[in-house]
């Protein structure tokens, strides 16, 4: 029997990730250890739209959804081929579960999708489809992942792209320090690592009540939310292998691979 394609949850960073030699090397090494997928399906923290919406499937533009950065970050290109066949499969899977699907044919890849893909699949030769998060409810996103899981048997790499801790206001407060992460970020990261190792899916789904410093680590939960799609699409019920850990400007960049 063919091996199922793994599922990823990655902390995608901001556009300046490209300037971080360690992080870019980690992402490149990660993808080098993966079998080349037939297509990539991305759920990013930066696209919330209900009902679930399929992005561009022919020409796939980039969405420079950030402000105040140097001009060179707006010149990044990633001309990945569209994935109309994958879009049709997603539509069929979700239709069979009475999940409504809309189309946004001009909606390209936002930085939560293309920033890591530039480092992981720099040849831009794998078809990519981005879909929206139709909800921020952890259980609903987990269920969505379960519905998408059969795609793994067809060589599709499912990626949830967020950030393991994400508080930009607090991040600015630690910039320029000695690099020690703030307590709230370290505590939440440690708790999440332990919950994943323990396969404690119930705790992860209820992280806003169970995790220490949850409100500080995620004042709004959109960057943790893609993890639940990845968990649902995996067969590990909460177990994930940490591929990248550590902190970036105080934020936990823990990234995981699920079998």
TORKOL-4160 file (C-alpha; in steps of 0.2 Angstrom, whole numbers, padded with zeros to 4 digits, m for minus):
259
<pt num="1" X="0000" Y="0000" Z="0000"/>
<pt num="2" X="0007" Y="0017" Z="m0004"/>
<pt num="3" X="0012" Y="0028" Z="0010"/>
<pt num="4" X="0000" Y="0042" Z="0014"/>
<pt num="5" X="0006" Y="0060" Z="0011"/>
<pt num="6" X="0010" Y="0068" Z="0028"/>
<pt num="7" X="0001" Y="0083" Z="0035"/>
<pt num="8" X="0010" Y="0099" Z="0041"/>
<pt num="9" X="0007" Y="0113" Z="0053"/>
<pt num="10" X="0020" Y="0127" Z="0051"/>
<pt num="11" X="0023" Y="0144" Z="0058"/>
<pt num="12" X="0025" Y="0154" Z="0043"/>
<pt num="13" X="0033" Y="0170" Z="0049"/>
<pt num="14" X="0031" Y="0187" Z="0042"/>
<pt num="15" X="0039" Y="0192" Z="0025"/>
<pt num="16" X="0056" Y="0195" Z="0033"/>
<pt num="17" X="0057" Y="0176" Z="0036"/>
<pt num="18" X="0068" Y="0176" Z="0020"/>
<pt num="19" X="0081" Y="0186" Z="0029"/>
<pt num="20" X="0082" Y="0173" Z="0043"/>
<pt num="21" X="0096" Y="0161" Z="0037"/>
<pt num="22" X="0092" Y="0148" Z="0051"/>
<pt num="23" X="0073" Y="0147" Z="0048"/>
<pt num="24" X="0075" Y="0147" Z="0029"/>
<pt num="25" X="0087" Y="0133" Z="0030"/>
<pt num="26" X="0076" Y="0123" Z="0042"/>
<pt num="27" X="0061" Y="0125" Z="0030"/>
<pt num="28" X="0072" Y="0119" Z="0015"/>
<pt num="29" X="0078" Y="0104" Z="0024"/>
<pt num="30" X="0061" Y="0099" Z="0030"/>
<pt num="31" X="0054" Y="0099" Z="0012"/>
<pt num="32" X="0070" Y="0090" Z="0006"/>
<pt num="33" X="0065" Y="0076" Z="0018"/>
<pt num="34" X="0048" Y="0075" Z="0010"/>
<pt num="35" X="0042" Y="0065" Z="m0005"/>
<pt num="36" X="0037" Y="0078" Z="m0018"/>
<pt num="37" X="0018" Y="0080" Z="m0017"/>
<pt num="38" X="0007" Y="0079" Z="m0032"/>
<pt num="39" X="m0002" Y="0095" Z="m0026"/>
<pt num="40" X="m0002" Y="0106" Z="m0011"/>
<pt num="41" X="m0018" Y="0112" Z="m0001"/>
<pt num="42" X="m0015" Y="0127" Z="0010"/>
<pt num="43" X="m0026" Y="0133" Z="0024"/>
<pt num="44" X="m0018" Y="0150" Z="0030"/>
<pt num="45" X="m0022" Y="0161" Z="0045"/>
<pt num="46" X="m0024" Y="0175" Z="0034"/>
<pt num="47" X="m0040" Y="0170" Z="0024"/>
<pt num="48" X="m0056" Y="0168" Z="0034"/>
<pt num="49" X="m0071" Y="0167" Z="0023"/>
<pt num="50" X="m0087" Y="0158" Z="0025"/>
<pt num="51" X="m0094" Y="0147" Z="0017"/>
<pt num="52" X="m0077" Y="0138" Z="0013"/>
<pt num="53" X="m0070" Y="0146" Z="m0003"/>
<pt num="54" X="m0058" Y="0140" Z="m0016"/>
<pt num="55" X="m0045" Y="0152" Z="m0022"/>
<pt num="56" X="m0037" Y="0154" Z="m0039"/>
<pt num="57" X="m0035" Y="0138" Z="m0049"/>
<pt num="58" X="m0028" Y="0144" Z="m0066"/>
<pt num="59" X="m0016" Y="0158" Z="m0064"/>
<pt num="60" X="m0012" Y="0160" Z="m0046"/>
<pt num="61" X="m0007" Y="0177" Z="m0041"/>
<pt num="62" X="0001" Y="0183" Z="m0024"/>
<pt num="63" X="m0008" Y="0193" Z="m0011"/>
<pt num="64" X="0004" Y="0205" Z="m0003"/>
<pt num="65" X="m0007" Y="0206" Z="0013"/>
<pt num="66" X="0005" Y="0217" Z="0024"/>
<pt num="67" X="0009" Y="0235" Z="0026"/>
<pt num="68" X="0024" Y="0245" Z="0030"/>
<pt num="69" X="0038" Y="0234" Z="0024"/>
<pt num="70" X="0053" Y="0238" Z="0012"/>
<pt num="71" X="0048" Y="0237" Z="m0006"/>
<pt num="72" X="0058" Y="0221" Z="m0010"/>
<pt num="73" X="0046" Y="0211" Z="0000"/>
<pt num="74" X="0032" Y="0216" Z="m0013"/>
<pt num="75" X="0043" Y="0210" Z="m0027"/>
<pt num="76" X="0043" Y="0192" Z="m0022"/>
<pt num="77" X="0036" Y="0180" Z="m0035"/>
<pt num="78" X="0030" Y="0163" Z="m0034"/>
<pt num="79" X="0022" Y="0157" Z="m0050"/>
<pt num="80" X="0015" Y="0140" Z="m0044"/>
<pt num="81" X="0004" Y="0131" Z="m0056"/>
<pt num="82" X="m0015" Y="0131" Z="m0052"/>
<pt num="83" X="m0023" Y="0115" Z="m0046"/>
<pt num="84" X="m0040" Y="0114" Z="m0054"/>
<pt num="85" X="m0041" Y="0095" Z="m0052"/>
<pt num="86" X="m0037" Y="0097" Z="m0034"/>
<pt num="87" X="m0051" Y="0110" Z="m0033"/>
<pt num="88" X="m0063" Y="0098" Z="m0041"/>
<pt num="89" X="m0059" Y="0084" Z="m0028"/>
<pt num="90" X="m0061" Y="0096" Z="m0013"/>
<pt num="91" X="m0078" Y="0102" Z="m0020"/>
<pt num="92" X="m0083" Y="0084" Z="m0022"/>
<pt num="93" X="m0077" Y="0078" Z="m0005"/>
<pt num="94" X="m0086" Y="0093" Z="0003"/>
<pt num="95" X="m0102" Y="0091" Z="m0007"/>
<pt num="96" X="m0103" Y="0073" Z="m0001"/>
<pt num="97" X="m0104" Y="0080" Z="0017"/>
<pt num="98" X="m0116" Y="0094" Z="0013"/>
<pt num="99" X="m0103" Y="0107" Z="0016"/>
<pt num="100" X="m0106" Y="0122" Z="0005"/>
<pt num="101" X="m0091" Y="0128" Z="m0006"/>
<pt num="102" X="m0089" Y="0145" Z="m0015"/>
<pt num="103" X="m0076" Y="0150" Z="m0028"/>
<pt num="104" X="m0065" Y="0166" Z="m0028"/>
<pt num="105" X="m0056" Y="0163" Z="m0044"/>
<pt num="106" X="m0045" Y="0179" Z="m0043"/>
<pt num="107" X="m0040" Y="0176" Z="m0025"/>
<pt num="108" X="m0021" Y="0172" Z="m0024"/>
<pt num="109" X="m0009" Y="0165" Z="m0011"/>
<pt num="110" X="m0007" Y="0176" Z="0004"/>
<pt num="111" X="0009" Y="0177" Z="0013"/>
<pt num="112" X="0004" Y="0163" Z="0025"/>
<pt num="113" X="0005" Y="0152" Z="0010"/>
<pt num="114" X="0018" Y="0159" Z="m0002"/>
<pt num="115" X="0031" Y="0164" Z="0011"/>
<pt num="116" X="0035" Y="0146" Z="0017"/>
<pt num="117" X="0032" Y="0139" Z="0000"/>
<pt num="118" X="0046" Y="0150" Z="m0008"/>
<pt num="119" X="0058" Y="0142" Z="0004"/>
<pt num="120" X="0051" Y="0124" Z="0004"/>
<pt num="121" X="0047" Y="0122" Z="m0014"/>
<pt num="122" X="0057" Y="0135" Z="m0023"/>
<pt num="123" X="0055" Y="0128" Z="m0040"/>
<pt num="124" X="0036" Y="0132" Z="m0039"/>
<pt num="125" X="0032" Y="0117" Z="m0049"/>
<pt num="126" X="0019" Y="0109" Z="m0038"/>
<pt num="127" X="0001" Y="0114" Z="m0041"/>
<pt num="128" X="m0006" Y="0124" Z="m0026"/>
<pt num="129" X="m0023" Y="0128" Z="m0020"/>
<pt num="130" X="m0027" Y="0139" Z="m0005"/>
<pt num="131" X="m0044" Y="0137" Z="0003"/>
<pt num="132" X="m0052" Y="0149" Z="0016"/>
<pt num="133" X="m0055" Y="0145" Z="0034"/>
<pt num="134" X="m0074" Y="0146" Z="0036"/>
<pt num="135" X="m0074" Y="0146" Z="0054"/>
<pt num="136" X="m0062" Y="0149" Z="0069"/>
<pt num="137" X="m0071" Y="0135" Z="0079"/>
<pt num="138" X="m0058" Y="0122" Z="0083"/>
<pt num="139" X="m0070" Y="0107" Z="0082"/>
<pt num="140" X="m0077" Y="0114" Z="0065"/>
<pt num="141" X="m0060" Y="0115" Z="0058"/>
<pt num="142" X="m0055" Y="0098" Z="0065"/>
<pt num="143" X="m0070" Y="0091" Z="0056"/>
<pt num="144" X="m0065" Y="0100" Z="0040"/>
<pt num="145" X="m0048" Y="0092" Z="0041"/>
<pt num="146" X="m0056" Y="0075" Z="0043"/>
<pt num="147" X="m0066" Y="0078" Z="0027"/>
<pt num="148" X="m0051" Y="0083" Z="0018"/>
<pt num="149" X="m0040" Y="0068" Z="0024"/>
<pt num="150" X="m0044" Y="0057" Z="0009"/>
<pt num="151" X="m0034" Y="0068" Z="m0002"/>
<pt num="152" X="m0018" Y="0062" Z="0007"/>
<pt num="153" X="m0020" Y="0045" Z="m0002"/>
<pt num="154" X="m0019" Y="0055" Z="m0019"/>
<pt num="155" X="m0002" Y="0063" Z="m0015"/>
<pt num="156" X="m0009" Y="0079" Z="m0009"/>
<pt num="157" X="0001" Y="0088" Z="0005"/>
<pt num="158" X="m0011" Y="0097" Z="0017"/>
<pt num="159" X="m0003" Y="0112" Z="0026"/>
<pt num="160" X="m0010" Y="0122" Z="0040"/>
<pt num="161" X="m0001" Y="0138" Z="0040"/>
<pt num="162" X="m0001" Y="0149" Z="0056"/>
<pt num="163" X="0010" Y="0153" Z="0071"/>
<pt num="164" X="0011" Y="0143" Z="0087"/>
<pt num="165" X="0010" Y="0159" Z="0097"/>
<pt num="166" X="0005" Y="0175" Z="0089"/>
<pt num="167" X="0003" Y="0192" Z="0099"/>
<pt num="168" X="0011" Y="0206" Z="0088"/>
<pt num="169" X="0008" Y="0219" Z="0101"/>
<pt num="170" X="0017" Y="0209" Z="0114"/>
<pt num="171" X="0030" Y="0204" Z="0101"/>
<pt num="172" X="0035" Y="0223" Z="0098"/>
<pt num="173" X="0038" Y="0224" Z="0117"/>
<pt num="174" X="0051" Y="0211" Z="0117"/>
<pt num="175" X="0060" Y="0216" Z="0101"/>
<pt num="176" X="0078" Y="0222" Z="0105"/>
<pt num="177" X="0080" Y="0211" Z="0120"/>
<pt num="178" X="0092" Y="0197" Z="0123"/>
<pt num="179" X="0081" Y="0185" Z="0113"/>
<pt num="180" X="0073" Y="0177" Z="0128"/>
<pt num="181" X="0055" Y="0173" Z="0124"/>
<pt num="182" X="0042" Y="0181" Z="0136"/>
<pt num="183" X="0035" Y="0169" Z="0149"/>
<pt num="184" X="0018" Y="0168" Z="0141"/>
<pt num="185" X="0025" Y="0162" Z="0124"/>
<pt num="186" X="0036" Y="0150" Z="0132"/>
<pt num="187" X="0023" Y="0143" Z="0144"/>
<pt num="188" X="0010" Y="0141" Z="0130"/>
<pt num="189" X="0023" Y="0133" Z="0118"/>
<pt num="190" X="0028" Y="0120" Z="0132"/>
<pt num="191" X="0010" Y="0116" Z="0135"/>
<pt num="192" X="0006" Y="0114" Z="0117"/>
<pt num="193" X="0021" Y="0102" Z="0115"/>
<pt num="194" X="0016" Y="0092" Z="0130"/>
<pt num="195" X="m0002" Y="0091" Z="0124"/>
<pt num="196" X="0003" Y="0085" Z="0107"/>
<pt num="197" X="0015" Y="0072" Z="0114"/>
<pt num="198" X="0001" Y="0066" Z="0125"/>
<pt num="199" X="m0011" Y="0065" Z="0110"/>
<pt num="200" X="m0023" Y="0076" Z="0121"/>
<pt num="201" X="m0034" Y="0081" Z="0107"/>
<pt num="202" X="m0048" Y="0087" Z="0119"/>
<pt num="203" X="m0036" Y="0099" Z="0128"/>
<pt num="204" X="m0030" Y="0106" Z="0111"/>
<pt num="205" X="m0047" Y="0108" Z="0105"/>
<pt num="206" X="m0052" Y="0117" Z="0121"/>
<pt num="207" X="m0035" Y="0127" Z="0122"/>
<pt num="208" X="m0043" Y="0143" Z="0126"/>
<pt num="209" X="m0048" Y="0136" Z="0143"/>
<pt num="210" X="m0034" Y="0123" Z="0146"/>
<pt num="211" X="m0018" Y="0131" Z="0140"/>
<pt num="212" X="m0008" Y="0143" Z="0151"/>
<pt num="213" X="m0007" Y="0161" Z="0145"/>
<pt num="214" X="m0019" Y="0157" Z="0130"/>
<pt num="215" X="m0026" Y="0174" Z="0129"/>
<pt num="216" X="m0009" Y="0182" Z="0128"/>
<pt num="217" X="m0002" Y="0169" Z="0116"/>
<pt num="218" X="m0017" Y="0171" Z="0105"/>
<pt num="219" X="m0027" Y="0187" Z="0108"/>
<pt num="220" X="m0036" Y="0181" Z="0092"/>
<pt num="221" X="m0035" Y="0163" Z="0088"/>
<pt num="222" X="m0033" Y="0163" Z="0069"/>
<pt num="223" X="m0015" Y="0159" Z="0069"/>
<pt num="224" X="m0018" Y="0143" Z="0080"/>
<pt num="225" X="m0033" Y="0138" Z="0071"/>
<pt num="226" X="m0025" Y="0130" Z="0055"/>
<pt num="227" X="m0018" Y="0117" Z="0067"/>
<pt num="228" X="m0035" Y="0110" Z="0069"/>
<pt num="229" X="m0037" Y="0107" Z="0051"/>
<pt num="230" X="m0020" Y="0098" Z="0051"/>
<pt num="231" X="m0025" Y="0088" Z="0066"/>
<pt num="232" X="m0041" Y="0083" Z="0058"/>
<pt num="233" X="m0032" Y="0078" Z="0042"/>
<pt num="234" X="m0020" Y="0067" Z="0051"/>
<pt num="235" X="m0022" Y="0050" Z="0057"/>
<pt num="236" X="m0012" Y="0053" Z="0073"/>
<pt num="237" X="m0026" Y="0060" Z="0084"/>
<pt num="238" X="m0015" Y="0074" Z="0091"/>
<pt num="239" X="0002" Y="0067" Z="0089"/>
<pt num="240" X="0014" Y="0077" Z="0079"/>
<pt num="241" X="0033" Y="0077" Z="0076"/>
<pt num="242" X="0041" Y="0094" Z="0080"/>
<pt num="243" X="0052" Y="0098" Z="0065"/>
<pt num="244" X="0056" Y="0116" Z="0069"/>
<pt num="245" X="0055" Y="0124" Z="0087"/>
<pt num="246" X="0062" Y="0139" Z="0095"/>
<pt num="247" X="0057" Y="0157" Z="0095"/>
<pt num="248" X="0057" Y="0172" Z="0083"/>
<pt num="249" X="0055" Y="0189" Z="0091"/>
<pt num="250" X="0047" Y="0181" Z="0106"/>
<pt num="251" X="0035" Y="0171" Z="0096"/>
<pt num="252" X="0035" Y="0151" Z="0096"/>
<pt num="253" X="0039" Y="0145" Z="0078"/>
<pt num="254" X="0035" Y="0127" Z="0082"/>
<pt num="255" X="0031" Y="0118" Z="0066"/>
<pt num="256" X="0025" Y="0100" Z="0065"/>
<pt num="257" X="0023" Y="0085" Z="0054"/>
<pt num="258" X="0009" Y="0073" Z="0056"/>
<pt num="259" X="0009" Y="0055" Z="0049"/>
